[in-house]
Amino acid sequence: MSRHLAAIGVCILVLCFSFSAFAGSVHLTNGDRLTGKIVKMAGGKLTLESEMAGTIEIPLKNIKTLDSDEELEMHFNNGTVVKKPVVISAAVGRVRIVGDGTIDSQEIAIADLKLINPPLPEKPRWKGSVSLGMTYTSGNTNNETLAFSGALSKETDKDRITFGADLYKKQVETPNSSDKVTTEDWWKLRGKYDYFYTKRLYLFGEGRYEQDKIALLDRRVITGGGFGYQWIKSDTQNFSIEAGLSNVFEEFNNETPSTSKFSAISGYHYDRKFNNVFSLIHDTSFFPNTADTSDYYLTISAELRAKINTRMFTNFKVLYDYDTTPASNREKTDVKYIFGVGASF
């Protein structure tokens, strides 16, 4: 008798283990059936943890029906969110949500599923990156170069704060002269605040401070604001356009008189992750004088990054500035190139 009871106990334990380990199943369109724990669904793929096969990702288009005796948090394309167990539906391509008195049993098309068990939204925090480039050569030519770029941002559902900085200095000493000649000496700072009225439309205010000793620019101060629209926003690609009004103040280190101009603002931001290694960050800002649109300041930046690991990257950055009214005896166009190695945080 005791032996029979022991055998029954073992069977019960096995059955309990089986039900706890295989809390769900997925029937595929090719006729196969996979059992295991339904972990999540995102990006058109369902993740299943199977005791025998491990973690499996199944394209949603290959799923005929599914069931789970555990609660699944299901998000549908129409915005509906349901957290209930589901059972196999007799109809192909549908799931049946179990009613419990608070909701009626209902069948919903698998194609209408957007997410299952999505991760909790990330708590807003400061994110950023810094990159540094340095060179030193000696011999026939002594050359010292220092380049720095930095970015810092924090975004919530309602607003976004961003800061940016770029610096470049280069000195050259030739054998025929003991004096070092500075060929590059400039820096830029920028701060910006965006307030979102909707998920796409936002109001922004910004300030910029720039200095370039070789261009005889003692300071350029830009303050302004306006409206922006986020056309694309995703983990791999973002695109937004902006328009508004600003004041552009310029003071020079020679006899060129300082100016303060009431200017419009137009521009855009674009960034894209091409794959797990390469990404692009691109910005353009245009400040035409409202009294004379042939008088303007244009600034463009483009940065290509290549990841070394999860934190480190190498980058190549180009900065293009065009000022129709520069200091006397100076060029309207300035193009700057920065190579560096950086880290994100």
C-alpha atoms as one frame of an Amber mdcrd trajectory, in Angstrom:
protein
   0.000   0.000   0.000   2.768   2.384   0.924   4.435   1.653  -2.392   1.257
   2.573  -4.258   0.957   5.821  -2.301   4.576   6.690  -3.055   4.034   6.022
  -6.762   0.924   8.191  -6.768   2.860  10.957  -4.989   5.639  10.812  -7.563
   3.093  11.039 -10.386   1.463  14.052  -8.765   4.827  15.749  -8.374   5.713
  15.041 -11.995   2.368  16.389 -13.162   2.730  19.514 -11.026   6.220  20.085
 -12.332   5.026  19.586 -15.879   2.207  22.079 -15.526   4.491  24.658 -13.884
   7.226  24.226 -16.459   4.910  24.123 -19.484   2.521  26.953 -18.710   1.674
  27.572 -22.351   1.848  26.256 -25.864   2.085  27.635 -29.361   0.594  25.952
 -32.420   2.398  26.878 -35.627   0.970  27.210 -39.094   3.103  24.246 -40.261
   1.367  21.957 -37.768   4.100  21.878 -35.085   3.280  22.458 -31.404   5.763
  24.021 -28.987   5.261  23.995 -25.221   6.843  26.229 -22.609   6.503  29.568
 -20.871   5.362  32.498 -23.011   7.762  35.236 -21.944   6.931  38.202 -24.172
   6.050  39.375 -27.655   7.509  42.465 -29.311   8.665  43.510 -32.732   6.493
  40.879 -34.396   8.192  37.979 -32.560   7.036  35.845 -29.623   9.620  34.615
 -27.096   9.022  31.142 -25.654  11.118  29.462 -22.937  11.109  25.703 -23.467
  12.696  23.194 -21.096  14.008  21.119 -23.993  14.831  23.769 -26.623  15.692
  26.770 -24.450  14.660  30.284 -25.496  12.958  30.409 -28.888  11.830  33.447
 -30.915   8.855  32.759 -33.192   7.641  35.230 -35.862   4.022  36.139 -35.185
   3.072  35.340 -38.785   4.005  31.675 -38.158   1.685  31.274 -35.152  -1.681
  29.596 -35.703  -2.995  29.700 -32.120  -1.560  29.948 -28.607  -2.614  29.320
 -25.038  -1.312  30.027 -21.528  -2.585  29.106 -18.063  -0.596  32.058 -16.690
  -1.729  35.671 -16.979  -0.356  37.481 -20.014  -0.359  41.264 -20.279  -1.537
  41.753 -23.844  -1.409  45.109 -25.669  -3.443  45.361 -28.868  -3.031  47.698
 -31.832  -6.203  49.615 -30.935  -4.726  50.549 -27.532  -6.615  47.914 -25.496
  -4.639  46.282 -22.665  -5.786  42.968 -21.139  -4.067  40.918 -18.426  -5.648
  37.472 -18.447  -4.882  33.834 -19.262  -5.637  32.807 -22.842  -6.781  29.488
 -24.231  -6.504  27.901 -27.644  -9.126  29.123 -30.068 -10.846  26.872 -32.538
 -10.445  29.538 -35.209  -7.093  29.798 -36.968  -5.092  32.893 -36.140  -7.045
  33.865 -33.042  -6.712  33.655 -29.263  -9.550  33.358 -26.764  -9.286  35.484
 -23.625 -10.866  33.794 -20.589 -13.700  35.714 -18.993 -13.915  36.005 -15.204
 -16.932  38.164 -14.499 -15.122  41.447 -15.042 -14.753  40.839 -18.764 -16.562
  38.498 -21.123 -14.748  35.734 -22.937 -13.691  37.030 -26.315 -11.726  35.986
 -29.364  -9.167  38.383 -30.842  -7.040  38.007 -33.945  -3.378  37.228 -33.260
  -2.489  39.800 -35.939  -4.000  42.511 -33.697  -1.522  41.749 -30.897   1.127
  44.434 -30.486   2.925  43.412 -27.270   2.835  40.639 -24.672   4.379  41.240
 -21.231   6.242  44.413 -22.282   9.094  45.523 -20.002   8.461  48.328 -17.558
   9.264  51.729 -19.068  12.796  52.877 -18.298  12.983  55.491 -15.560  14.127
  58.821 -17.058  17.829  59.405 -16.450  20.679  61.455 -17.798  22.408  59.890
 -20.802  25.350  61.118 -22.787  28.686  60.592 -24.441  32.163  62.093 -24.503
  34.888  61.694 -27.114  38.500  62.848 -27.114  41.098  63.136 -29.828  44.767
  63.998 -29.189  47.843  63.985 -31.407  51.483  64.896 -30.767  54.268  64.740
 -33.346  57.902  65.889 -33.166  60.776  66.070 -35.627  60.688  68.243 -38.707
  57.313  69.514 -37.520  56.054  69.727 -33.963  52.283  69.325 -33.854  49.890
  69.278 -30.899  46.146  68.748 -31.292  43.328  68.490 -28.773  39.715  67.756
 -29.738  36.727  67.200 -27.458  33.023  66.543 -28.029  30.372  65.914 -25.416
  26.595  65.462 -25.254  24.157  65.102 -22.358  20.382  64.615 -22.411  17.402
  63.601 -20.326  13.926  62.856 -21.689  10.558  62.227 -20.052   7.044  61.866
 -21.472   6.624  65.644 -21.221   9.988  67.262 -21.854  13.582  66.857 -23.014
  16.796  68.638 -21.954  19.966  68.485 -24.072  23.447  69.947 -23.773  26.321
  69.787 -26.248  29.939  70.970 -26.416  32.741  70.880 -29.012  36.315  72.109
 -28.653  39.338  72.012 -30.953  42.854  73.433 -30.600  45.881  72.867 -32.810
  49.420  74.293 -32.541  52.260  73.833 -35.017  55.996  74.591 -34.577  58.350
  74.421 -37.564  62.167  73.858 -37.322  62.861  77.417 -38.483  60.877  78.955
 -35.674  60.758  78.341 -31.947  57.318  79.897 -31.697  54.242  77.757 -31.921
  51.619  78.866 -34.420  47.996  78.262 -33.474  46.057  77.122 -36.527  42.818
  76.094 -34.775  41.313  77.451 -31.560  37.555  77.341 -31.208  34.767  76.011
 -29.015  30.970  75.762 -29.025  28.358  75.291 -26.298  24.639  74.608 -26.691
  21.708  74.068 -24.331  18.131  73.275 -25.330  14.780  72.560 -23.676  11.821
  70.889 -25.413   8.310  70.721 -23.972   5.959  68.264 -25.665   2.341  69.332
 -26.202   1.674  65.992 -27.843   3.873  62.968 -28.570   5.063  64.748 -31.739
   4.535  68.509 -31.370   6.791  70.437 -28.967   7.821  73.931 -27.949  11.553
  74.602 -27.624  13.949  77.211 -26.277  17.708  77.197 -26.824  20.928  79.091
 -26.240  24.321  78.855 -27.983  27.712  80.354 -27.243  30.583  80.126 -29.742
  34.145  81.448 -30.016  36.757  81.126 -32.777  40.070  82.958 -32.334  41.380
  82.194 -35.823  38.171  83.554 -37.369  38.535  86.580 -35.020  35.151  85.756
 -33.543  35.245  86.918 -29.930  31.751  85.507 -29.311  28.573  84.546 -31.036
  25.538  84.314 -28.773  22.273  82.895 -30.071  19.059  82.765 -28.025  15.680
  81.799 -29.349  12.813  79.370 -29.481   9.869  78.118 -31.466   8.022  74.951
 -32.387   9.227  71.514 -33.442   7.614  68.382 -34.809   8.891  64.828 -34.286
   8.156  63.070 -37.583   9.964  59.820 -36.707  10.704  58.511 -33.216  11.983
  54.969 -32.672  14.867  53.009 -31.171  16.708  52.999 -34.524  15.745  56.282
 -36.163  14.629  59.819 -35.203  13.769  62.810 -37.362  12.427  66.208 -36.287
  12.072  69.690 -37.814  12.001  73.068 -36.039  11.103  76.696 -36.793  11.030
  79.851 -34.694  12.669  83.197 -33.940  16.002  84.160 -32.362  18.532  86.872
 -31.720  22.062  86.434 -33.121  24.772  88.595 -31.530  28.327  88.634 -32.933
  31.403  90.465 -31.631  34.843  90.319 -33.294  38.487  90.787 -32.273  39.269
  93.425 -34.886  37.716  96.609 -36.262  34.650  94.785 -37.544  31.629  96.237
 -35.720  29.544  93.949 -33.538  26.036  93.126 -34.694  22.777  92.009 -33.116
  20.230  90.592 -35.550  16.625  89.490 -35.165  16.620  86.217 -37.076  14.352
  83.349 -37.923  15.239  79.742 -37.014  14.770  76.684 -39.195  16.475  73.340
 -38.935  16.228  69.634 -38.426  17.740  66.753 -36.457  18.270  63.232 -37.785
  19.904  60.219 -36.180  19.953  56.594 -37.253  21.415  53.270 -36.138  22.309
  51.418 -39.327  23.178  48.190 -37.483  24.836  47.059 -34.240  28.055  48.934
 -35.149  27.458  52.077 -37.205  25.265  55.072 -36.437  24.816  58.643 -37.717
  23.950  61.892 -35.903  23.124  64.893 -38.094  21.947  68.456 -37.271  21.303
  71.557 -39.390  20.374  75.053 -38.148  19.710  78.093 -40.356  19.446  81.667
 -38.970  18.402  84.192 -41.668  18.217  87.882 -40.732  14.513  88.829 -40.837
  15.414  92.302 -42.183  17.661  90.909 -44.948  17.410  87.194 -45.754  20.669
  87.319 -47.772  22.403  87.858 -44.414  22.427  84.555 -42.543  24.364  82.099
 -40.422  24.244  78.376 -41.272  25.698  75.595 -39.137  25.711  71.867 -39.953
  27.137  68.927 -38.040  27.418  65.273 -39.054  28.934  62.521 -36.917  29.541
  58.896 -37.876  30.126  56.472 -35.001  31.447  52.917 -34.942  30.950  50.902
 -31.739  33.941  49.120 -30.223  31.905  47.527 -27.416  28.768  48.331 -25.419
  30.329  51.580 -24.131  33.253  52.566 -26.317  33.143  53.948 -29.860  35.246
  55.737 -32.449  33.838  58.749 -34.277  34.445  61.090 -37.176  32.684  64.447
 -36.931  32.385  67.265 -39.459  31.275  70.786 -38.504  30.383  73.229 -41.283
  29.736  76.941 -40.566  28.826  79.616 -43.095  28.514  83.271 -42.012  27.725
  85.815 -44.733  29.128  88.636 -42.547  32.368  87.349 -40.954  35.168  89.459
 -39.489  36.989  91.549 -42.090  39.782  89.673 -43.925  38.294  86.344 -42.893
  36.543  83.627 -44.905  32.788  83.098 -44.783  33.189  79.316 -44.639  34.707
  77.228 -41.866  34.912  73.431 -42.041  36.173  71.496 -39.058  37.044  67.778
 -38.848  37.288  65.834 -35.583  38.505  62.250 -35.096  38.165  60.723 -31.658
  37.531  57.800 -29.341  34.690  58.052 -26.895  32.405  56.431 -24.374  28.650
  56.568 -23.840  26.907  56.460 -20.461
